[in-house]
Amino acid sequence: MKFVFVSFLLSVAFSGRGQERFVTVASGGGFSGAAVVYKIGDDGTVLKGQGIGDNTTFNESAKLKKCATKKYFRKTRSLLSEQQEFNHPGNIYSSITLYENGKEKKMTWGDSAHSTPEKAKKLYGKINASLARLTFSQNQRK
């Protein structure tokens, strides 16, 4: 009984280990305005969702390898700290976002009048290539 209680206390202590951290990659727009969003948690959990604006429903999940997760967090952090604000969506857009320490840093592109930074396109392509190789399953919880 004592072991169960100590285990419970440890799980509670470590479950709230600070702010949630994640990277999102998204693409969307067009006639419907809907987007496909991938949310990558710092533990490698990938949630796939669809929606319009902040009304995204994540209903599929997969797991990304730990080394890939760390690499994408590091490269996203580097890209968004190097690049000043870049918010130029077009009718069809793509974006990369980092949520960390209660703050959001984001790049959005798609407007042909503004040249997309090459580093952003390259990182976005690499992350999407990794996500395309994952097998997603339906979430059991809402």
N, C-alpha and C positions, 0 to 999 in steps of 0.2 A: 504494500500500500504506500509506503514511504517513497519507493522508487517511482511509482506512478505520479505522485504529487510533485516530486522534484522534476520529473520529465515535463509535466504540465507547466511548471514555473519557467523552465528553460525555454520551452516552445513559445510561451507568451513573451518572454523577454526578447527573444531573437526575431519574432515575427514582426515586430514594429521597429525594425532596424533603421528607421529614418525615412526620408522621402522616397517615394516611388521614382524609379529611373527607367526610362525607355526611349527607344528610337522609333519613329514612325516613318514609313515611306508610303506615299499615296500617289494615285493618279486618277484623274477624273475630269468632269466637266461635260462639255457638249450639250446636246439638246436637253437631256434629263438633269444634268448637274450632279449626277451621282458619282461617287468615288469609291475605289477599292483601296482599303487602308490595311497595311500590315503594321502591327504594333509588336516590337521586339523588346521583351523585358530583359533586365540585366542578368537574369538566370537562364536565358536562352529560350524561354517560352515565347512562341510567336502566335499572335492572335490575328486572324484574317476577318475583316469585316467590310460591309458595304453600307453606304448611306449618303445623306446629303448634309453637308455642314457638320455641326456637332451631333447630329442624330445618326451616328454610326453604330450599327449592331454587329458585334463580333460573335460569330457563330461557328467558327472553325479554329482549330489550334494544331500546332506542331511544335517540335523542339529543334532548335539550332544548336550545333556543337558549341561548347564553351569557348574554344579558341576563336571561332568565327564571331561569336557574340562580342568578345572582348575587342577584337580587331575592328568590328563595325562601330562600336561605341567610341573607340579611340579615334578612328578616322572621321567620324561624324563630328566629334568634339573639336578636332583639329580644323576641319573644313569650316565649321560655323564660328570658330573663334578668329580664323584668318579673314573670312569674308564679312564685310560690313553688310548691313541689311540688304537683302535681295528679295523683293516681293513683286514679281512681274508675271502673274498668271495670265494665261490667254484663255480662249474658249475651251481648249483642252490644256490641262496643267499637270505638273508633277511637283512633288515636294519631299523634302527631308526635314524632319523635326527632331530635336533632342529635348527631352524633359528631364531635368536634373536639378536637385537642390531647390525645388519649388519654382524653377524658372523654365521658360520655354524659349528656345532659339530655333528659327525656322528659315528655310529658303524655299521659295516657290517660283517656278518658271513655266513658260509656255508661250509668252507673248513674243512673237517673231520680231518685234521692234527692239527687243533687248537681248543681247547675246548672253546665253547661259554660260556661266563659268565652267570650263572644261573639267575641273576637279569634281564639281557637283554631278555632272552627267556621268562621269566615270564611276564614282562611288555609288550613285543610284543604280547604274547598270550592274555593278558587281553584287550589290545587296539583292537586287531582283533576281539575278541568276542563281544565287544561293537559295532564295525562297522558292524558286520554280522547281528545285530539286527535292523539296520537302514533300512529305505526304501528310496532308491535312485531314483531320477527323472532326466530326461534328462535336461541338461542346455539349456536355450533358447538363450543364448548369446555365442559368440565365444571368 
